[in-house]
Amino acid sequence: MTPRVVRLIVIVVNVIGIAGMIVGSIADNNGIAITFGLVTAVAALCLIVATATGGPDAFRRALAFDADTAAELEARIGDVVGAGADETSVRDLVRLAVRLGAGR
């Protein structure tokens, strides 16, 4: 189970838990309100654990691979190398730009 799935489950449980606490309070039933409150608290603790163990990249969306853009990039690299640039330097520059764009 990914941290993103854990986050989604916790959000759903928290929404249901808050509604349960409200309904329990309106019905003047402290047992229901406390039960839903405890379930909500446990779900929040699960989110804290998932965030702590997942690391900073766990909740980021994965970038989708676009074959057309990759082909265009490769063609442009070929053009730059064909114009006399060092291929290794150009590819290192592209790697650095990708890391910068990905926020790493």
C-alpha positions as CSV (number, residue, x, y, z in Angstrom):
1,M,0.0,0.0,0.0
2,T,1.5,3.3,-1.0
3,P,1.6,6.4,1.2
4,R,-0.8,8.1,-1.2
5,V,-3.4,5.3,-0.7
6,V,-2.9,5.6,3.1
7,R,-3.5,9.4,2.8
8,L,-6.8,8.8,0.9
9,I,-8.0,6.3,3.4
10,V,-7.2,8.6,6.3
11,I,-9.1,11.5,4.7
12,V,-12.2,9.3,4.2
13,V,-12.0,7.9,7.8
14,N,-11.6,11.5,9.1
15,V,-14.6,12.8,7.2
16,I,-16.7,9.9,8.4
17,G,-15.3,10.2,12.0
18,I,-16.1,14.0,12.2
19,A,-19.6,13.3,10.9
20,G,-20.0,10.5,13.5
21,M,-18.8,12.8,16.3
22,I,-21.3,15.4,15.2
23,V,-24.2,12.9,15.0
24,G,-23.2,11.4,18.4
25,S,-23.2,14.8,20.0
26,I,-26.5,15.8,18.5
27,A,-28.0,12.4,19.6
28,D,-26.6,13.2,23.1
29,N,-24.7,9.8,23.0
30,N,-21.2,10.4,24.4
31,G,-20.2,6.8,23.6
32,I,-20.7,7.2,19.9
33,A,-19.0,10.6,19.8
34,I,-15.9,9.3,21.7
35,T,-15.7,6.1,19.6
36,F,-15.7,8.1,16.3
37,G,-13.2,10.6,17.9
38,L,-10.8,7.7,18.8
39,V,-11.1,6.2,15.3
40,T,-10.3,9.6,13.8
41,A,-7.3,10.1,16.1
42,V,-5.9,6.6,15.2
43,A,-6.4,7.4,11.5
44,A,-4.5,10.7,12.0
45,L,-1.7,8.8,13.7
46,C,-1.5,6.4,10.8
47,L,-1.1,9.4,8.5
48,I,1.7,10.7,10.7
49,V,3.5,7.4,10.5
50,A,3.1,7.0,6.8
51,T,4.5,10.5,6.3
52,A,7.4,9.9,8.6
53,T,8.3,6.6,7.0
54,G,7.5,7.4,3.4
55,G,9.9,10.3,3.1
56,P,9.6,13.6,1.2
57,D,8.9,12.0,-2.2
58,A,6.2,9.6,-1.1
59,F,3.3,11.9,-1.7
60,R,4.5,13.5,-5.0
61,R,2.8,12.5,-8.2
62,A,4.9,10.5,-10.6
63,L,5.7,12.3,-13.8
64,A,4.1,10.6,-16.8
65,F,6.4,9.5,-19.6
66,D,5.6,11.2,-22.9
67,A,7.2,9.3,-25.8
68,D,6.6,12.2,-28.3
69,T,8.4,14.7,-26.1
70,A,11.2,12.2,-25.5
71,A,11.6,11.7,-29.3
72,E,11.7,15.5,-29.8
73,L,14.3,15.9,-27.0
74,E,16.5,13.3,-28.6
75,A,16.2,14.9,-32.0
76,R,17.2,18.3,-30.6
77,I,20.1,16.7,-28.7
78,G,21.2,15.2,-32.1
79,D,20.9,18.7,-33.7
80,V,23.0,20.3,-31.0
81,V,25.6,17.5,-31.1
82,G,25.6,17.7,-34.9
83,A,26.3,21.5,-34.7
84,G,29.6,20.6,-32.8
85,A,28.7,20.4,-29.1
86,D,30.1,17.6,-27.0
87,E,27.5,14.9,-26.6
88,T,28.5,14.0,-23.0
89,S,28.2,17.6,-21.9
90,V,24.8,18.0,-23.6
91,R,23.4,14.9,-22.0
92,D,24.8,15.9,-18.6
93,L,23.1,19.3,-19.0
94,V,19.8,17.6,-19.9
95,R,20.1,15.3,-16.8
96,L,20.7,18.4,-14.6
97,A,17.6,20.1,-16.1
98,V,15.4,17.1,-15.4
99,R,16.6,16.9,-11.8
100,L,15.9,20.6,-11.4
101,G,12.4,20.3,-13.0
102,A,11.6,17.3,-10.7
103,G,12.5,19.4,-7.7
104,R,15.3,17.1,-6.5
